[in-house]
């Protein structure tokens, strides 16, 4: 049974690594293209902090809503 769980953990870790690499590449491309970040979250309407807008060019969600979107709950 532990072999199945270990394999699942390895697959999840690989998926997370690829997802992070994709996000970093998309962020770098957006920064290079001068993408515009929203000032207010497209989901909840709260203001997106300036630091997040600078670090994640082209962002549309605040951090909590982005986490929900990544989990497929939006």
C-alpha positions in Angstrom: 0.0 0.0 0.0 2.8 2.4 0.8 4.2 2.0 -2.8 0.9 3.5 -4.1 1.0 6.3 -1.7 4.6 7.0 -2.4 3.9 7.1 -6.1 1.0 9.4 -5.6 3.2 11.8 -3.6 5.9 11.7 -6.3 3.3 12.5 -9.0 1.9 15.4 -6.9 5.3 16.8 -6.3 6.1 16.6 -10.0 2.8 18.3 -10.9 3.5 21.1 -8.4 7.0 21.6 -9.8 5.6 21.9 -13.4 2.8 24.2 -12.3 5.2 26.5 -10.5 7.5 26.6 -13.5 4.6 27.4 -15.8 3.5 30.2 -13.5 7.0 31.7 -13.3 7.3 31.5 -17.1 3.9 33.2 -17.6 4.8 35.9 -15.1 8.2 36.5 -16.8 6.5 36.7 -20.2 3.8 39.1 -18.8 6.5 41.3 -17.3 8.5 41.4 -20.6 5.3 42.4 -22.5 4.4 45.1 -19.9 1.1 43.3 -18.9 -1.3 45.4 -17.0 -2.3 44.2 -13.5 -5.8 44.9 -12.2 -6.0 47.2 -9.2 -9.1 45.5 -7.7 -9.7 41.7 -7.5 -11.9 40.4 -10.3 -13.6 38.0 -7.8 -14.1 39.8 -4.4 -13.4 43.4 -5.4 -10.8 44.0 -2.8 -7.8 46.1 -3.7 -4.8 44.1 -4.9 -1.7 45.2 -3.0 0.9 47.2 -5.1 3.6 44.8 -4.3 1.6 41.9 -5.7 0.8 43.8 -8.9 4.5 44.5 -9.3 5.6 40.9 -8.6 2.9 39.2 -10.6 2.3 41.3 -13.8 -1.1 40.7 -15.3 -2.6 39.5 -12.0 -6.4 39.6 -11.8 -7.0 38.3 -8.3 -5.9 39.1 -4.7 -3.9 36.4 -3.1 -6.7 34.6 -1.3 -8.9 34.5 -4.4 -5.9 33.3 -6.5 -5.4 30.4 -4.1 -9.1 29.5 -4.5 -8.8 29.7 -8.3 -5.8 27.4 -8.3 -7.7 24.9 -6.2 -10.6 25.1 -8.7 -13.0 26.6 -6.2 -13.8 29.8 -8.2 
